[in-house]
Amino acid sequence: RRFESFYLILRAFRLAMESLPVLLYILAVIVMVFASLIYVVEPRSNIESLPHALWLTIVTVGTIGYGDVVPKSSLGSVVVTMLIIVSALYM
Protein backbone atom coordinates (compact mmCIF):
# COMPACT_ATOMS: atom_id res chain seq x y z
CA ARG A 1 0.00 0.00 0.00
CA ARG A 2 2.76 2.43 0.82
CA PHE A 3 4.93 1.45 -2.08
CA GLU A 4 2.38 1.43 -4.90
CA SER A 5 4.41 3.77 -7.07
CA PHE A 6 7.56 1.72 -6.42
CA TYR A 7 5.80 -1.47 -7.54
CA LEU A 8 4.51 0.38 -10.58
CA ILE A 9 8.08 1.33 -11.52
CA LEU A 10 9.25 -2.26 -10.98
CA ARG A 11 6.47 -3.52 -13.24
CA ALA A 12 7.43 -1.02 -15.92
CA PHE A 13 11.07 -2.19 -15.77
CA ARG A 14 9.98 -5.83 -16.07
CA LEU A 15 7.93 -5.02 -19.15
CA ALA A 16 10.80 -3.06 -20.68
CA MET A 17 13.24 -5.92 -20.04
CA GLU A 18 11.20 -8.18 -22.33
CA SER A 19 11.98 -6.08 -25.40
CA LEU A 20 15.57 -5.20 -24.50
CA PRO A 21 17.25 -8.19 -26.22
CA VAL A 22 15.60 -7.33 -29.54
CA LEU A 23 16.68 -3.70 -29.30
CA LEU A 24 20.26 -4.65 -28.46
CA TYR A 25 20.36 -7.14 -31.35
CA ILE A 26 19.12 -4.52 -33.82
CA LEU A 27 21.69 -2.03 -32.50
CA ALA A 28 24.48 -4.60 -32.89
CA VAL A 29 23.41 -5.30 -36.48
CA ILE A 30 23.33 -1.59 -37.32
CA VAL A 31 26.79 -1.05 -35.82
CA MET A 32 28.34 -4.06 -37.58
CA VAL A 33 26.83 -3.24 -40.99
CA PHE A 34 27.94 0.38 -40.93
CA ALA A 35 31.37 -0.43 -39.49
CA SER A 36 31.88 -2.89 -42.35
CA LEU A 37 30.76 -0.31 -44.90
CA ILE A 38 33.08 2.32 -43.45
CA TYR A 39 35.98 -0.15 -43.43
CA VAL A 40 35.37 -0.96 -47.11
CA VAL A 41 34.98 2.60 -48.44
CA GLU A 42 37.59 4.46 -46.39
CA PRO A 43 41.28 4.42 -47.34
CA ARG A 44 43.59 2.31 -45.15
CA SER A 45 45.56 5.42 -44.21
CA ASN A 46 42.48 6.67 -42.34
CA ILE A 47 40.80 3.47 -41.07
CA GLU A 48 43.50 0.86 -40.54
CA SER A 49 41.33 -1.97 -39.22
CA LEU A 50 37.78 -3.04 -38.47
CA PRO A 51 38.10 -2.07 -34.77
CA HIS A 52 38.89 1.50 -35.88
CA ALA A 53 35.75 1.45 -38.02
CA LEU A 54 33.80 0.06 -35.06
CA TRP A 55 35.12 2.88 -32.90
CA LEU A 56 33.96 5.49 -35.42
CA THR A 57 30.57 3.81 -35.69
CA ILE A 58 30.00 3.52 -31.93
CA VAL A 59 31.06 7.10 -31.31
CA THR A 60 28.77 8.28 -34.10
CA VAL A 61 25.75 6.22 -32.99
CA GLY A 62 26.20 7.41 -29.41
CA THR A 63 26.32 11.02 -30.68
CA ILE A 64 29.56 11.56 -28.80
CA GLY A 65 31.66 12.64 -31.77
CA TYR A 66 35.18 12.88 -30.35
CA GLY A 67 36.57 13.90 -33.73
CA ASP A 68 39.67 11.72 -33.47
CA VAL A 69 38.54 9.57 -36.40
CA VAL A 70 36.58 11.19 -39.22
CA PRO A 71 35.81 10.04 -42.78
CA LYS A 72 38.17 11.46 -45.39
CA SER A 73 36.60 10.18 -48.60
CA SER A 74 33.35 11.53 -49.97
CA LEU A 75 31.84 8.04 -50.04
CA GLY A 76 32.83 7.60 -46.39
CA SER A 77 31.08 10.86 -45.56
CA VAL A 78 27.93 9.59 -47.29
CA VAL A 79 28.05 6.35 -45.28
CA VAL A 80 28.56 8.23 -42.00
CA THR A 81 25.71 10.59 -42.90
CA MET A 82 23.45 7.60 -43.47
CA LEU A 83 24.63 6.18 -40.14
CA ILE A 84 23.71 9.42 -38.35
CA ILE A 85 20.22 9.38 -39.88
CA VAL A 86 19.65 5.69 -39.13
CA SER A 87 20.89 6.00 -35.56
CA ALA A 88 18.70 9.07 -34.96
CA LEU A 89 15.69 7.13 -36.22
CA TYR A 90 16.67 4.14 -34.08
CA MET A 91 17.02 6.13 -30.90
DAHU-V649015 format. One record per residue. N is the residue number from 1. RES is the residue in one small letter. PHI is phi in degrees with one decimal (NA if undefined). OMEGA is omega in degrees with one decimal (none if undefined). D_CENTER is the distance of its C-alpha to the mean C-alpha in Angstrom with 2 decimals. Layout:
N/RES/PHI/OMEGA/D_CENTER
N/RES/PHI/OMEGA/D_CENTER
This chain:
1/r/NA/-179.6/41.29
2/r/-74.2/-173.0/40.27
3/f/-107.5/-178.6/36.66
4/e/-61.9/-179.7/35.91
5/s/-69.2/177.1/32.94
6/f/-64.9/178.2/31.59
7/y/-67.3/176.0/31.96
8/l/-65.6/177.6/30.29
9/i/-65.6/177.4/27.19
10/l/-60.2/178.5/27.32
11/r/-64.5/178.0/27.63
12/a/-63.7/177.4/24.64
13/f/-64.8/178.0/22.51
14/r/-62.3/178.7/24.02
15/l/-67.1/180.0/23.19
16/a/-70.2/-179.2/19.54
17/m/-67.5/178.7/19.35
18/e/-67.0/-177.0/20.46
19/s/-95.0/-177.0/17.39
20/l/-61.8/179.1/14.83
21/p/-59.5/179.4/14.89
22/v/-66.5/179.6/14.17
23/l/-64.5/178.9/11.11
24/l/-67.8/177.1/9.75
25/y/-64.6/179.3/10.99
26/i/-62.9/177.8/9.45
27/l/-62.4/178.9/5.84
28/a/-63.6/178.4/7.31
29/v/-65.6/178.6/9.02
30/i/-59.5/-178.6/6.58
31/v/-63.5/-178.1/5.17
32/m/-67.2/-179.5/8.94
33/v/-64.6/-177.5/10.36
34/f/-72.9/175.6/9.04
35/a/-63.8/177.4/9.76
36/s/-65.1/177.9/13.06
37/l/-62.8/179.2/13.81
38/i/-63.9/179.5/13.41
39/y/-63.0/-178.5/15.55
40/v/-75.0/-172.0/18.08
41/v/-88.9/-178.1/18.61
42/e/-85.8/177.1/18.63
43/p/-68.4/-178.6/21.90
44/r/-64.8/176.6/22.29
45/s/-70.4/-179.9/23.62
46/n/-98.5/179.7/20.26
47/i/-114.1/-174.7/17.80
48/e/-76.8/-174.7/20.07
49/s/-148.3/178.6/18.08
50/l/-64.2/175.0/15.05
51/p/-60.0/175.1/13.97
52/h/-66.2/177.0/14.18
53/a/-66.6/175.8/11.95
54/l/-62.9/178.7/9.36
55/w/-60.7/178.8/9.99
56/l/-60.6/-178.6/9.67
57/t/-66.9/-178.9/6.33
58/i/-65.2/178.8/4.99
59/v/-65.2/179.0/7.52
60/t/-72.8/179.8/6.83
61/v/-64.7/179.6/3.61
62/g/-77.4/-178.5/5.83
63/t/52.6/177.6/8.65
64/i/-84.5/174.4/10.64
65/g/62.1/179.4/11.93
66/y/-62.5/-179.5/14.50
67/g/89.8/179.2/16.05
68/d/-76.3/175.9/17.13
69/v/-127.7/179.4/15.53
70/v/-132.3/177.4/15.71
71/p/-70.8/179.7/16.45
72/k/-104.2/179.9/20.23
73/s/-86.7/179.5/21.02
74/s/-69.6/176.9/21.11
75/l/-67.7/175.3/19.39
76/g/-64.9/176.7/16.50
77/s/-64.9/177.3/16.40
78/v/-65.4/-179.9/16.43
79/v/-64.6/179.7/13.47
80/v/-67.3/175.6/11.40
81/t/-63.5/176.0/12.96
82/m/-63.6/177.8/12.01
83/l/-62.5/178.6/8.28
84/i/-62.6/-179.8/8.94
85/i/-66.4/-179.4/11.02
86/v/-65.3/-179.5/9.01
87/s/-69.3/175.5/6.12
88/a/-67.9/176.6/9.35
89/l/-69.6/178.5/11.03
90/y/-69.3/-177.1/8.70
91/m/-70.0/none/8.99
